[in-house]
Amino acid sequence: MRRNLVIRSLAFGNAIKNRLLLRPFPHRLPSKPSSLFATAVASSQLSLLPSFHHSRSLCSAPPPSDLVLVNSEEEFNNILTKIQDNSLHAIFYFTAVWCGPCRFISPIVGELSKKYPHVTTYKIDIDQEAIQGTLGKLQITSVPTLHFFQNGKKADELIGADVTRLNYITEKLFK
């Protein structure tokens, strides 16, 4: 078991090293680590390399302007009543800042809210204390969860970051 772990560690280190060597970096890793220690040293040098990953953090970046933030249970209930009374189209997007799949699907939800301007997308952060009662009533147990309302009635639900299904549902309901 320990031998397999060492072999996997070496393979992972070599895969990272080989991938990085294909790009022009000012700091090059040793061409062939001769031991586990050399692999560990080579891997630790990755932190010294400049970072080329530029992404927005969901914590600090404001949401796309097409998304409406819902901050309390009262606000959610008022919105839901308005949607039902006026037979409106809407999407409720339940998310969390710490959720990887939520971060993955968030830009796609933003794009869809721009693509379908007649559908209002509401973003609800499940970690807000003021919304916890609503989550229990709606049985939101996983994020991301999206509830789709067509003509004021709940028409579909998506749990998880399934982009294909998300696109299919929005096209089917809101085209």
Solvent accessible surface area in square Angstrom, and as a share of the most:
residue,aa,sasa,rsa
1,M,200,0.89
2,R,197,0.72
3,R,179,0.65
4,N,80,0.41
5,L,109,0.54
6,V,48,0.28
7,I,83,0.42
8,R,155,0.56
9,S,50,0.32
10,L,55,0.28
11,A,58,0.45
12,F,136,0.57
13,G,7,0.07
14,N,52,0.27
15,A,58,0.45
16,I,44,0.22
17,K,13,0.05
18,N,80,0.41
19,R,155,0.56
20,L,26,0.13
21,L,47,0.23
22,L,154,0.76
23,R,102,0.37
24,P,123,0.77
25,F,21,0.09
26,P,103,0.65
27,H,103,0.46
28,R,149,0.54
29,L,13,0.07
30,P,60,0.38
31,S,84,0.54
32,K,171,0.73
33,P,31,0.19
34,S,113,0.73
35,S,52,0.34
36,L,85,0.42
37,F,154,0.64
38,A,25,0.20
39,T,8,0.04
40,A,57,0.44
41,V,56,0.32
42,A,4,0.03
43,S,42,0.27
44,S,67,0.43
45,Q,57,0.25
46,L,46,0.23
47,S,98,0.63
48,L,132,0.66
49,L,21,0.11
50,P,61,0.38
51,S,85,0.55
52,F,125,0.52
53,H,146,0.65
54,H,161,0.72
55,S,83,0.53
56,R,172,0.63
57,S,58,0.37
58,L,49,0.24
59,C,98,0.58
60,S,96,0.62
61,A,24,0.19
62,P,106,0.67
63,P,43,0.27
64,P,34,0.22
65,S,110,0.71
66,D,54,0.28
67,L,11,0.05
68,V,62,0.35
69,L,79,0.39
70,V,1,0.00
71,N,78,0.40
72,S,34,0.22
73,E,48,0.21
74,E,127,0.57
75,E,56,0.25
76,F,5,0.02
77,N,65,0.33
78,N,93,0.48
79,I,22,0.11
80,L,34,0.17
81,T,71,0.41
82,K,110,0.47
83,I,1,0.00
84,Q,92,0.41
85,D,108,0.56
86,N,87,0.45
87,S,64,0.41
88,L,66,0.33
89,H,44,0.20
90,A,1,0.00
91,I,8,0.04
92,F,1,0.00
93,Y,0,0.00
94,F,0,0.00
95,T,5,0.03
96,A,2,0.01
97,V,55,0.32
98,W,155,0.55
99,C,6,0.04
100,G,33,0.32
101,P,68,0.43
102,C,0,0.00
103,R,117,0.43
104,F,120,0.50
105,I,0,0.00
106,S,6,0.04
107,P,76,0.48
108,I,35,0.18
109,V,2,0.01
110,G,3,0.03
111,E,112,0.50
112,L,13,0.06
113,S,6,0.04
114,K,125,0.53
115,K,110,0.47
116,Y,11,0.04
117,P,112,0.71
118,H,102,0.46
119,V,7,0.04
120,T,50,0.29
121,T,1,0.00
122,Y,15,0.06
123,K,29,0.12
124,I,0,0.00
125,D,36,0.19
126,I,31,0.15
127,D,75,0.39
128,Q,47,0.21
129,E,150,0.67
130,A,53,0.41
131,I,0,0.00
132,Q,81,0.36
133,G,36,0.35
134,T,4,0.02
135,L,15,0.08
136,G,55,0.53
137,K,148,0.63
138,L,53,0.27
139,Q,147,0.65
140,I,22,0.11
141,T,128,0.75
142,S,50,0.33
143,V,23,0.13
144,P,1,0.00
145,T,2,0.01
146,L,1,0.00
147,H,6,0.02
148,F,0,0.00
149,F,15,0.06
150,Q,55,0.25
151,N,84,0.43
152,G,5,0.04
153,K,153,0.65
154,K,100,0.43
155,A,47,0.37
156,D,28,0.15
157,E,60,0.27
158,L,3,0.02
159,I,101,0.51
160,G,23,0.22
161,A,31,0.24
162,D,66,0.34
163,V,40,0.23
164,T,109,0.63
165,R,97,0.35
166,L,1,0.00
167,N,57,0.29
168,Y,134,0.51
169,I,1,0.01
170,T,0,0.00
171,E,82,0.37
172,K,109,0.46
173,L,18,0.09
174,F,3,0.01
175,K,171,0.73
